Amino acid sequence: MDIFSKIILDKDKNKPIYIQLYNEIRNMIDKDILNSNGKLPSIRELSKLLRINSSTVVNAYRLLEEEGYVYKKLGSGTYVNKIYPQKKDQNNDISLDILYDFTNITSNSDLFPVNDFKRLMNKVVDRDGGIAFDYQDSKGYLPLRNAIVCYLEELGIQVPLESIQIISGAQQGIDIISKTIVDYGDTVITESPTYSGALYSFKSRSAKIVEIPVDRDGIDLINLEQKIKILRPKIIYVMPIYQNPTGFSYSEETKISILKLAEKYDAYIIEDDYISDIIFNNQRLKPLKSLDENNRVIYLKSFSKSFMPGIRLGFAILPISLQHKFLLGKQFSDISTSGFIQRVFALYLKEGLWKDHIQKISNIYNDKYNLTKEYIKKYKPVYLRYYRPSGGFNFWFSLPDGYSSQRLESYLKNNKILIYSGSRFYNDIYDIEYFRINIASINKTNLEKGIIRLFELIDQFIKDEKNRIINSSINNIGL
């Protein structure tokens, strides 16, 4: 703990505290100050030591895990990874040594609408002057909230203006809900598998996390009701459209049923809207919130995945009974999301540029999605199980029983390809045969070559693992 007490975090810096903490620990690992497989302080210990919110530690540890610097161990804690990730350059971009990154969930920067955004930035400065850089009302810039009301109507969501809260992305929304609604020891139900950032946030509040399997139609409703009856959860966290990591989408029947269960047993549902704006196979899927007649859904929407991740902008729709608590949590978190960015994005929506952008990237991603399905069908080894998604960027695979996706992740990393082991998406599983690839940042021209190389290496990994197991068995019997 002495090493960690020397960490200096500057709350007056523009850089978020959790990023500062992530950088400090990452540097300790890169410089071998922290030993391989050494245990990091618990979330509670480090937050107390550095006098910061537990959610800050949660987010820093989450980034470290996503980068491969640390790993979780069931019932024990967080440890330094024995296989260090590829070194990064000064711009924090993945080294050129990596050939194909199937972990990056953000789009290529050449798809960012830079010129339009630059023009609107200048327009806001000319129009508003220095006021554009003042602190914004904690609830959000009013014209932006009005623009979001209109945007939501196109999704079939009718909500009053006062229910909309601007946030700095969906992760912040989950963190605030964890701090303000979830008490220590409360039960939270999540999908299984699910987004690791949500799991970290709930765990930071010492919530009891209960995982319910998902399949092609959505969450297992029979299992869900059984758990709700017994445990009476406060929150049910779901991603009904292009679920992360599986890519599955809820059927209409499942959406209606889960809403009925929430009303029947007095629970709230967090709907994390991942990328419903992007249309796959000419089908626009309805958010769960559009069917919510009893205000049981807390709707979180981030613009990061479908727009520009660096702007850190999103919104929450909250039932009236939760708005005051959430607003207080937002104020304690960061006072307000960048007022300047809110003003620019309000114009972006108002001038109809958002629709044009979404249409453009929908066409691009739809092509990539369909090409990926073709390449998987053409090149996939027969023993590799594949769960075809209904759309999105994620593709969920399974190795044969008994093979480790964590060992595969490390093996591929050493061969210049990045994937995520499925263990990252479960609360209480250290290793598993499932793994995820994401095609968001892979150029269409490189997609086929990337898929071919991925499957070639997986085939070699399986052969090497078979030989390792055989040799181990021979050694064990003393031959």
Residue, then its C-alpha position, 0 to 999 in steps of 0.5 A: m500500500d505504500i507504493f499506492s500512497k505516493i500516487i498524486l491526483d490533481k482534481d484541478k486538471n482537465k483530465p478526469i481523475y479515473i484517467q489519471l489513476y489509470n495512467e499512474i497504475r499503468n506506469m507502475i506496471d510498465k516500469d516493473i514497479l508492480n510485480s507480475n501477478g501482484k494483487l492491487p488494493s481493493i476498490r474500497e482500500l484504494s478509494k479510502l487511501l487516495r480519498i476519491n470516490s469508489s467509482t473512480v477506482v472502478n473505472a480506472y481498474r476497468l480501463l486497465e483490464e480492457e487494456g490487458y494490464v490486469y485481470k480479475k480473480l474470482g473471490s480474490g481481487t484484481y491482479v497485475n497481468k503476467i503477460y503485459p500488453q503491447k506498449k503504446d506510443q506517446n499518443n496512447d494509440i495501440s502500437l503498429d505491432i498490432l495487426y488487427d484490433f478486434t477489441n476496439i468498440t469505437s469507429n475509425s476516426d475517418l468516419f468522424p464528421v470533423n468538418d461539420f463539427k468544426r463549422l458548428m463549433n465556430k458558429v457557437v463561439d460567434r453566437d454565444g461568445g464567452i458564455a459558451f464556456d461557462y458552467q452549464d446547468s447540471k441538468g443540461y443545456l436546455p436547447l439540447r434537451n429540447a432537441i433530444v425530446c424531438y429525437l426521441e419521438e422518432l424512436g417512439i419514446q414520448v417523455p417530458l422535458e424534465s425527465i431528461q438529464i445530460i450525462s457524460g456517456a452511459q458509463q457515467g449514468i451507470d456509476i451515478i445510479s450505482k451511487t444514488i439508487v443502489d445501497y450496500g447489499d442490494t440485489v442487482i440483476t444483470e444479463s449473463p454475459t454483460y458489459s464489464g463496466a456495469l459489473y464494476s460499478f455495481k460491485s463498487r457498491s457491494a451489491k449482490i449481482v445475480e446473472i441471468p443467461v441471455d439467448r437470441d430472444g433476450i433474457d431468460l424470462i422464467n429464470l428471471e421471474q424466479k430470481i425476482k420473486i425470491l430476491r426482490p432486486k432494486i435494479i435489472y440491467v439490460m442491453p436489449i438491442y445488439q447486446n454486448p458482448t453477444g450481439f443478440s436483440y430482445s424479441e418484442e415478446t421478451k420486451i413486453s414480458i420484462l416490463k410486466l415483471a418490473e411493474k409486478y415486482d416493483a423493480y427498475i430496469i436500466e436500459d443501456d442503449y448501445i447502438s440502436d441508432i445504427i440500422f442493420n438489415n433495414q430494420r429499426l429496432k424499438p428501444l425497451k423504453s418506447l414500450d414503457e407505460n409505467n415509468r419502470v425504465i431508466y434509459l441511458k443513451s451514449f452518442s460515443k459509439s455512433f458519433m465521436p467517442g471523445i466528446r463524452l456525451g449522452f443522456a438519461i431518462l429518469p422516472i420522476s421519483l429518481q430525478h432528484k437523487f440522480l441530479l445530486g449524484k451528477q453534481f457530485s460527480d462532475i458538476s456538469t457535462s461540457g457546456f460548449i460541447q452540449r451547445v455544439f451538439a444541440l446545433y448538430l441535431k437541430e440542423g439535421l446533420w445527425k440523421d445524415h451521419i447515422q445514415k452514412i455510418s449505417n450503410i458502412y457498418n451494415d456492409k461490414y456486418n454482412l461481410t463479416k458473416e460471409y467471411i465467418k461462414k467461409y473460413k471458420p474452423v468447424y469446431l468453433r461455435y458461432y452465435r450469429p448476432s442480429g446486428g451490431f459490431n460484436f460476434w460471440f464465439s466458443l472454443p471447444d469445451g475445456y479450452s481457455s479463452q484467456r490463454l487464447e487472448s494471450y496467444l493472439k496478442n503475442n501474434k499481433i491480434l487483439i480479442y477479448s476473453g469471455s471471462r471479462f463479461y461475467n461477474d464470477i467466472y475467471d476463465i471460460e471458452y467464450f470470446r468476443i470479437n468486435i469489427a467497429s474499428i477494422n477497415k472493410t478492406n482489411l476485414e477478410k484478411g483479419i478474419i482469415r488470420l484470426f482463424e488460422l491462429i486459433d487453429q494453431f492454438i488448438k493444436d498447440e493446446k492439444n499437444r500441451i495437454i498430451n505432454s502434461s498427461i505423459n509427464n504426470i504418469g511418469l512416462 
